[in-house]
Amino acid sequence: MQNSTLKLPRFLAIANQKGGVGKTTTAVNLATALSAVGKKVLLIDLDPQGNASTGLGVRRSAIRGSAYDLLFDDPDVLELSVATKVPRLRVIPSSVHLSGAEIELVTAPRREYRLRETLRKPLPFDYVIFDCPPSLSLLTLNALVTVDSVVVPMQCEFYALEGLSHLVKTIDRVRKNFNAHLNIHGVVLTMYDKRNNLSKMVEDDVRTHFGDKVYQTVIPRNIRLSEAPSYGLPAIVYDMNCSGSQAYIRLAKEVLKRERNLLSEKSGIELEYSPEEKVA
């Protein structure tokens, strides 16, 4: 793990304090799509419900270590992770112990920085992605203090914009107090129904308020996205040709394009597209 050839990965959190917005579906399928274009990805299931773990086929009976260990120990991250059926994608699963972690963190020293101090170091991954709990808890706060950027899934519903504004305020507070470099990578509209006027109205409102921060890709309502977790597979593996999978593939390409732009801005040079960043 201390190999000098290792580099610091990019850290992304998939976060929204509201449940049922497609957060875990986005985390699993974005991680899968990034792996499909040649990126080495670690997905950390920080949600005590463990849906990202089961959605990647991790059996609870096979879990020996979990995201809990990242908070209260200093484990070898690669050894703690579990291989998945997706090449280049590993997962650190959730466990029942995460349910009590919130209480334990209250009195823990440097409680907001536990994940950052464990993970912000050279690792054998290009991306580390957190699937956060659907709340603004100490678990979510730990993720926000650790990551470079936040991807915000947002369901196309009436109160979506109000919930998003609350999350933006939280991210601003985290930036001011704990992680000065934190930013919103982008907002992805989920459960989009083009037959429903409300979806279009929500999309127009969000794009008006957040402009270029909203990804061009929208994730449609799609039965395959709902079926895939019951088979322990990402939708992209379960049915790559369905509309939901194709949308997540486009989203991954859009995420990578923004990543190149960010790196280009920091370095002051124009970066070329990698020929490997294609999904068959």
C-alpha positions in Angstrom: 0.0 0.0 0.0 3.0 2.3 0.4 4.1 1.7 -3.2 5.6 5.0 -4.5 3.8 4.4 -7.8 0.4 4.9 -6.2 -1.4 8.2 -6.4 -4.2 10.0 -4.6 -7.5 9.0 -6.1 -10.4 11.3 -6.9 -13.0 11.1 -4.1 -16.7 11.6 -4.9 -19.7 11.4 -2.6 -23.2 10.4 -3.9 -25.3 12.3 -1.5 -28.8 13.7 -0.8 -30.4 13.9 2.6 -33.7 12.7 1.1 -34.3 9.0 0.6 -35.8 7.4 -2.5 -34.1 9.6 -5.0 -32.0 7.0 -6.7 -28.8 7.6 -4.7 -27.7 4.0 -4.4 -28.7 3.2 -7.9 -26.6 6.1 -9.1 -23.6 5.1 -6.9 -23.6 1.5 -8.1 -24.1 2.2 -11.8 -21.8 5.2 -12.0 -19.1 3.1 -10.3 -19.8 0.3 -12.8 -19.7 2.6 -15.8 -16.4 4.2 -14.7 -14.9 0.7 -14.3 -16.1 -0.3 -17.7 -14.0 2.5 -19.3 -10.9 1.3 -17.6 -10.9 3.2 -14.3 -10.1 1.4 -11.0 -12.9 2.2 -8.7 -13.6 1.6 -5.0 -17.2 2.0 -3.8 -17.6 2.5 -0.1 -21.1 1.7 1.2 -21.6 4.1 4.1 -25.3 3.5 4.4 -26.2 1.2 7.3 -29.0 -0.3 5.1 -26.3 -1.8 2.9 -28.2 -1.6 -0.4 -25.1 -0.8 -2.5 -23.4 -3.9 -1.0 -26.3 -6.2 -1.8 -26.8 -4.5 -5.2 -23.2 -5.6 -6.1 -23.8 -9.2 -4.9 -22.0 -9.0 -1.6 -23.5 -11.5 0.8 -23.8 -10.3 4.4 -22.6 -13.7 5.6 -19.4 -13.2 3.7 -18.5 -9.8 5.2 -15.4 -9.9 7.3 -14.7 -6.1 7.5 -16.8 -3.1 6.6 -16.9 0.7 6.3 -17.2 0.7 10.1 -13.5 -0.3 10.3 -12.6 2.8 8.3 -14.0 5.0 11.0 -12.6 3.3 14.1 -9.4 1.5 12.9 -6.6 2.1 10.4 -7.1 -0.9 8.1 -5.4 -1.8 4.8 -8.0 -0.4 2.5 -7.3 -2.8 -0.4 -7.5 -5.8 2.0 -10.7 -4.5 3.5 -12.3 -4.2 0.1 -14.2 -7.0 -1.7 -14.0 -7.9 -5.3 -17.3 -7.7 -7.3 -18.4 -9.3 -10.5 -17.4 -6.1 -12.3 -13.7 -6.0 -13.4 -11.8 -3.2 -11.7 -14.6 -2.4 -9.2 -14.2 -3.3 -5.5 -16.5 -2.4 -2.7 -16.1 -1.9 1.1 -19.4 -3.1 2.3 -21.8 -1.8 4.9 -22.5 -3.8 8.0 -24.8 -3.8 11.0 -22.1 -2.1 13.0 -22.6 1.1 11.0 -26.0 1.5 12.7 -24.2 2.2 16.0 -21.4 4.2 14.5 -23.4 7.4 14.7 -23.5 7.1 18.5 -19.9 6.1 18.9 -18.8 9.1 16.7 -20.4 11.6 19.0 -17.6 11.3 21.6 -14.8 10.2 19.2 -11.8 12.5 18.9 -11.7 14.4 15.6 -15.1 12.8 14.8 -15.6 14.7 11.5 -12.2 13.7 10.1 -12.2 9.9 10.8 -12.6 8.9 7.1 -10.4 11.6 5.8 -7.5 10.6 8.0 -7.9 6.9 7.0 -8.4 7.4 3.2 -6.7 10.6 1.9 -3.5 8.8 0.9 -2.2 7.1 -2.3 -4.3 4.1 -3.1 -4.5 1.6 -6.0 -7.7 3.3 -7.3 -8.6 6.1 -9.7 -11.9 6.9 -8.0 -13.2 6.3 -4.5 -17.0 6.8 -4.4 -19.1 7.0 -1.3 -22.8 5.9 -1.2 -23.9 8.1 1.7 -26.9 7.6 4.0 -30.1 9.5 3.2 -29.6 12.0 6.1 -27.2 14.7 7.1 -25.6 12.5 9.8 -22.0 12.2 11.1 -21.5 9.4 8.6 -22.5 11.8 5.7 -20.4 14.6 7.2 -17.4 12.3 7.3 -17.8 11.6 3.6 -18.2 15.3 2.8 -15.1 16.2 4.7 -13.2 13.5 2.8 -14.2 14.0 -0.8 -13.3 16.4 -3.6 -16.8 16.7 -5.0 -20.4 15.7 -4.5 -22.7 14.2 -7.1 -26.3 14.9 -6.1 -29.1 12.7 -7.4 -32.4 14.5 -7.5 -35.8 13.0 -8.1 -38.1 14.9 -10.5 -40.8 15.8 -7.9 -42.5 18.9 -6.6 -40.4 19.5 -3.5 -37.0 18.5 -5.1 -35.7 22.0 -5.5 -36.3 22.8 -1.8 -34.5 19.7 -0.7 -31.6 20.5 -3.0 -31.3 24.1 -1.6 -30.9 22.6 1.9 -28.2 20.3 0.8 -26.3 23.1 -0.9 -26.4 25.1 2.3 -24.9 22.1 4.2 -22.2 21.7 1.6 -21.4 25.4 2.0 -21.1 25.0 5.8 -18.8 22.0 5.4 -16.7 24.0 2.9 -16.3 26.8 5.4 -15.6 24.7 8.5 -14.0 21.4 7.4 -13.1 21.0 3.7 -12.3 24.2 1.9 -12.0 22.4 -1.5 -15.4 20.7 -1.4 -17.7 21.4 -4.4 -20.7 20.2 -6.2 -19.6 18.1 -9.1 -23.1 18.1 -10.6 -26.8 17.4 -10.1 -28.3 14.4 -11.9 -32.1 14.3 -12.4 -33.4 10.9 -11.7 -36.7 9.0 -12.2 -37.5 11.3 -15.1 -40.7 10.5 -16.9 -40.9 12.4 -20.2 -44.7 11.7 -20.3 -45.2 13.7 -17.1 -45.3 17.5 -17.3 -44.0 17.7 -13.7 -40.7 16.1 -14.7 -40.1 18.8 -17.4 -41.2 21.6 -15.0 -38.7 20.3 -12.3 -36.0 20.0 -14.9 -36.5 23.6 -16.1 -36.5 24.9 -12.6 -33.3 23.1 -11.6 -31.5 24.1 -14.7 -32.6 27.8 -14.2 -31.3 27.8 -10.6 -28.1 25.7 -11.0 -27.2 26.1 -14.7 -24.2 24.2 -15.8 -24.0 22.3 -12.5 -26.9 20.1 -13.8 -25.7 17.2 -15.9 -27.2 17.1 -19.4 -27.9 13.4 -18.9 -31.2 12.6 -17.1 -32.0 9.1 -15.7 -35.4 7.8 -16.8 -37.8 5.8 -14.8 -36.9 2.2 -15.8 -38.0 -1.1 -14.5 -34.6 -2.7 -15.2 -33.0 -0.3 -12.7 -35.4 -1.6 -10.1 -35.0 -5.2 -10.9 -31.2 -5.4 -11.1 -30.4 -5.2 -7.3 -32.5 -8.3 -6.6 -30.1 -10.2 -8.8 -27.0 -8.7 -7.0 -26.0 -6.9 -10.2 -25.7 -3.3 -11.4 -28.2 -2.5 -14.0 -25.4 -2.0 -16.6 -24.5 -5.7 -16.1 -28.0 -7.0 -15.8 -29.3 -5.3 -19.0 -26.8 -3.0 -20.6 -29.1 -2.0 -23.4 -32.0 -0.8 -21.3 -32.7 3.0 -21.2 -31.6 3.3 -17.6 -28.2 1.6 -18.2 -27.6 3.7 -21.3 -28.3 6.8 -19.3 -25.8 5.9 -16.6 -23.2 5.2 -19.3 -23.7 8.7 -20.7 -23.6 10.1 -17.2 -20.2 8.4 -16.6 -18.8 10.0 -19.8 -20.1 13.4 -18.7 -18.5 13.0 -15.3 -15.2 12.1 -16.9 -15.5 15.1 -19.2 -16.0 17.4 -16.2 -13.1 15.7 -14.5 -10.8 16.4 -17.4 -12.0 20.1 -17.4 -11.2 20.4 -13.7 -7.7 18.9 -14.1 -7.1 21.1 -17.1 -8.1 24.2 -15.1 -5.8 23.3 -12.3 -2.8 22.4 -14.5 -3.4 25.1 -17.1 -3.0 22.7 -20.0 -5.5 21.0 -22.3 -5.9 17.3 -21.7 -6.7 14.8 -24.4 -9.5 12.3 -24.3 -8.2 8.9 -23.4 -9.0 6.3 -26.1 -9.8 3.8 -23.3 -12.7 5.9 -22.1 -15.3 4.2 -24.3 -18.0 1.7 -23.4 -18.7 -0.9 -26.1 
